[in-house]
């Protein structure tokens, strides 16, 4: 994909800002108070933006291969960190980071590379789509203004580091404004994160973060009741297990190994994931009732849910992912009696065996780790779903013969071609 200079600069600023936000939050949590990060007066850590831009430019051919992209980003991260560290050491006379342990650095490089792959795969398509919605003239004007502010900031930081001369009034005024903005934004980000931590761990509200023993926090079980965290994990586990079960069922039945995933990245079935949540919330109160009540609840709830999902995907995404028209006792090809009986039996197995077992092991996850992983899952699934929905939408347009008439359509045509979409969604029925 060919990006213009304006687009690359916009991406550089965005990812530099996001990198700064992450660094501020991590450093502030470690210290227990707001920590201002970055060499510049503005809220940017350019090393992150530069790494993503280089990856977009030089690793474009590897986008179809996640392993090649992972290895390439690890090498890029190493080179960028090494050069940036050397330059900063010459400028300010000391190291800002030190990776004396090769084992630690290799772990860091591949962790950073993994995050970069997720950003490029899940966030970048949405960022590019939004950038194309902004009128070109307005887009250019905004970027030129930001470029001017960045140049003043860089020059002022360079002058301050080398003590070459006194800063001009303009430099002082601009850098002071940028520094104050950076501090205020960082404090607000940290305050919101702190508020979220206090909500998750009320025992911290009257304590200092740096004095808290993490092991003490983990004494209380994670996701004990039906709560947001437990439902997120139920969705994740149900989506993964459901996809694998369907794949195995089709393979045994037809001898063909085909994708049953709802999302482009990873073996996840959204229908099964949401079904796990609905079954947990709606049928949980029947867990101590007679099996016949659970069966009837699963029969009607499962049938209604499957029918609703079929209508939703067809109306919103323009695609039907299953069609039971050839099976007896079907309703509009969206649901049939046999599968409703299956939903009833599955409800019994879910409430009596699967849910108690899964819930028990979810509760064994340390609380702090559980909170972090929960939000990682939420962000991953949301971005994955958005990218998958857009890719399906443009795939349906291509199948309908609609000509490509914009950069966004061209982007999805290049990165999510027909061959890939047919591989992931082999049974998709387009109207």
N, C-alpha and C positions, 0 to 999 in steps of 0.2 A: 504494500500500500504506500503510495506516495503522499507525504504530508508536506504542506507549504511551510515556509519559514515562520509565518505567523502562528500556525497551528503548533509547530514544535516549541516555539517560545511559550505559548499558552500552556502546553503540557508541562514544560519545564517549571513554570511558576507554580502550577497546581501541585505537582508532586513534590516540589521543594517545600511548599507550605504544609502538605500532609506529613512529610517527613519531620518537619519541625514540630508539628503537633504531637506526633508519636514520641519524639525525643523528650519533649517537655513533660508529657504525662508520665513516662517511665522514670525520668530523673526526679520528678517531683514526688512520685510515690515512694521511691527509694529513700529520699530525704525526709519526707513527711511535710514538706512545704514547697511553695512554688519555686522552681528553678528555671531561670531564663537561659535557653540554649541557643547556640549559633554564633558565628563570628560577625554577621551583619547586624545592623540596627533593626532591619525589617524582619518580619516573621518568616524567614526562609532558611532552609538548610540545603544549599545548592547541590550537594553531593548526591542527594536522593533524586532530585530532578534530572541531573546529568546522567545518572545510571539508567533511569527509565528511558530517557531520550536515546541514549546509545543503544539500548536493547531494541527499541522500536526501529532504529535505523539499520542496525547490523545483524539482528537476529530474526528479521522478518521471515526469512526462508525456513526457520526452525519452528515457526508457530504451530505447525501441524504436528510436531513431535515434542511432547512435553518434556521428555528426558533430555533431548538436545537443548531445549530452551533452558532447562534447569542447569545443565552443565555450563552452557554459554553465559548465563547470568552470574554463576559463581565465579567464572574467570573474569568477567567484566567488573564485578564487585571488587575482586582482588586488585585489579589494575587501577581502578578509580580510587580506591582507598589508599593504595600505595603512593600514587602520584599526589593526591590531595594531601595526605599526611606529610609527604616530603616538602611540598610547597608551603604548607602552614608552619612547618617547623622552621623553615628559612625565614618566614615573615615575622613570626612572633617569638622565635627562639626556643620553643619547647614543643613536646609532643602533646597532642590533644587526646590521643588514644594509643594504647600499647597492647599488642597481642604477642606476648613473649611465648605463650604456649601454642605450638603449632596445632595441637589437637583442638584447643578452644577456637582458634581462628577458622579451622576447616569446618567445625560445627556452625560457627557464626556465618561463614560464607554461604553454606548451603541453606541455612535457615533464611538468610536474607534473600538468597536466590529463589527459594520457595515462595516467599511473600511477593517477590517481583513477578513471578509467573502468574500468581493469582491476580495481581493488579493488572497485568497486561491482558490476561484472559477474561477477567470478569468486570473490572472497572473501566478499562480503556475503551471498550466499545460504547459504553454509556456516556463517557466523557466526550468522545468524538461526536456522538449523536447530538449531544447538547450544544457542542461548539458550532455545529452546522445550523442550529436553529437561530443563532445570533446573526443579525444583519451584518454583512461583510464590512461595511464602512464603520459601523459602531464597534465591531470587533477589532478592527485595525486601530481606531482612535484609542480605545481602552488599552490596548497592548503598547502603543507608543507612549502613553502616559506612564504605564507601569515600567516600561523600559527606561524612561527618563529617571524615575524615582530609584530604580535599581542601580543605574550608573552613578547617580549622586551618592547613594549608600556605599557602593563599592569603592569609589574614589575617596570618600570620607574615611572609610575603614582602613584603606591603604595608607592614607596620610597619617591617621592616628597611630597605626602600627609602626611606621618608619620614622615618625616625627619629622617629616620633610618640611612642613610649613604649617602655619596656623590655618585653621579652617575658615573659609569665608562665611559671611553672615547667612548666605543661602544654604550652604552645606550644614551649618549648625542648626538652622531652623528646620530643614528637611529631616536630618538625622535625628533631631530631638523628637519630632513628630512621629517618625517611624519607630523609634525606641519606645516611646510612650504607648503607641498602638500595640506594639509587640508585647509589652508587659501586661497591658490591660487584657488583651486576647488570651494570653497564656494563663493569667490568673482566673479568667472566666472558665476556660477549659478545665483547669485543675479544680475549681470550685464545683463544677458540675460532676466531675468524676468523683470528687470527695462526697458529694451528696448521694451519688449512686452507691458508693461504698458504705456509707452510713445506713442507707436503706437496706442493703443486703446484710450488713453486720451492725445492728444497733448498739452492740456493746462497745463499739469504737467511738461513739459520738462524744464521750467525755474523756477520751484518752488521746495521747499523742501517737501519731501513726508510727513514728520511728521506734517507739517503745513497745509496740504490740508484738506478741509472740504468735507467729502464724500457726504454730502447732496448737495453740490454745483455741484459735478460731475454728480449727477443724474438729474439735471435740463434739460440736453439734453436727448432726447429720445433714447432709446436703439434700435438698428437695424432698423433705419428709412427706409432705402432703401433696394434693393435686394443686400445683402452682405453675407459674410460667416456666421455670427452669425444667421441671419434670415434663411438661408438655413438649418443650423444645426437644428434649432427649427422646421422648416417645415418637415424635415426628421423625427424627433422624434415624432411629433404629428401625421403625416401621417402614420407612421409605427404602432403606438399604435392604432389609430382610425381604420386603415385598418384591423388590426388583429381582433379587437373586432367586426367590421362589418361582416367580413367573418365568424367568429365563430357564431354570432347570425343568419346569413343567413343559414348556414348549419344546425343549431339547429332547426330553423323553418321549413326548407325544409325536413329534414330527421328525426328529433326528436332525433338526436344524438349530444351530446356535445363533440366535439373533438378539439384538438389543431390545430391552423392554423398558428402557429408561424414559423418564419424562424430561430430564434435564440433560444438557449437552455435556456438562462436566461431572462425571461420576455416575455410578450405578444407583440412581435414586428415582423412585417412583413417587411423585407428589400425591397421586391418588391414594396409595397405600399409607403414605405419611399422614395425610389429613384424616384418613380413615382411622389410624391409630389414635389420633387426638380425639376424634368424635366418639369412638368406642370407649375410650377412657373416661371422658367427661359425661357422656350420656348414659352409659351402662354401668358405671362404677357403683351406683347405689343398688344394683341388682346382684352384686357379688355374693351375697349371702342368701339369695332367693333360690327357688327351685329352678332346675336347668331349663324347664319348658318356658319360663318367663324370659330367661336370657336368650333362648333360641328365637322366640317370637320377636324380641327386641332387635336382635341381630338381623333377622329375616327382613323386617320392614325397614329398619334403619339402613341396612346395607343396600337394599334395592333402591330406596329413595336417593341415597347418596350417589350410587353409581349412575343412576339416570340423570341426576343434577349435574354431575361432572361431565357427562357426555354432552349435554346441552350447552354447558358453559364453554367447553373447549371449542365446540363448533361455532358458537356465536361470537366468541371473543377472538380466538386464534384462527378461525376458519378451517379447522381440522377436526375430523373424528378419528380418535385413536383406536376404537374398536367398533365392530359391527356384528351383532348376533342375529342378523336377519335370516341366516340359514339354520338357526337352532329352533326347536319347538318351544312354544309358550314364551315367545319373546314379546317385548313391548317396544314397538318402534325401532327394533334392532339395538336398543340401548341397554336393555337389561332382560334377563330371562329367568325362568323358574329355577332351573338347575343351579345357577349362581346365587340366587336368593337363598336356596337351601344351604349352599356352601357358606354364605355369610352368617346364617343362623348357627351352624356348627362351629364356625370360626369364633363367633362371639363367646360360646361356651369355653372353648380352648383358651381364648384370650384372657377372659376374666378368671378362670379357675387355675390356669397353669402359667401362661406366658407373662401376664401383667405382674403377678406377685414376684416371679423370679427376676424379671427385668428391673422392677422397682427396687428390689432388695439390693441389686448390684449398683444401681444408680446412686442409692443412698451411701454406698461405700466410697464414692469419689470424694476426695478432700474438698471442703467448701470453697476455699479460695480458687483452687484449680477448676472446680466445677463451674464457678461463676465466669471465669475467663473463657473456658471452653464453650460454655453456653452462648456467649456473645459472639465468639468466633464462628460457631455453627449458624447463628442467625444471619450474620453478615454474609457468610458464604452462600447460604441457601437463597437469600433475597437477591443478591447480585446474579447468582447462577440462574435463578428463575427469570429475572428481567432480560438477561442476555438470550436465554433460550426462547422466551416469548417473542422477542424481536426477530431472532433468526427464523423462527417458524413463520412469522408474519410475512417476512420478505421471501421466504421459500414458497409460500402459498401464492404470492404475487407472481413469482417467476413461473410457477406451474400453470398459472392462469394466462400466461403470455403477456403480462404487463411489462412494457419496456423500462429499462433502468433510466431514471431521469433525475438523479441526484447523487451527491457524494455519500450520503448515508446508505442508500441502496447499494451503491458500488462497494462500499466497505463490507457490508454483510454478504454480498455476492462473492467477494474475494476470500474472506476468512471463514465463511460458512457455506461452501458450495453445495450443489445438489448431491454430489457423491457422498459428502459427509452427512447431510441431512437424511438421505435414504438409508445410510448405514445405522444412524441412531434411531430413526423413526421409520422402520420398514413397513409398518402396517398403517401409517397415517393415511386417512381417506380425505382427500381434498375435494371441496364442493366444485 
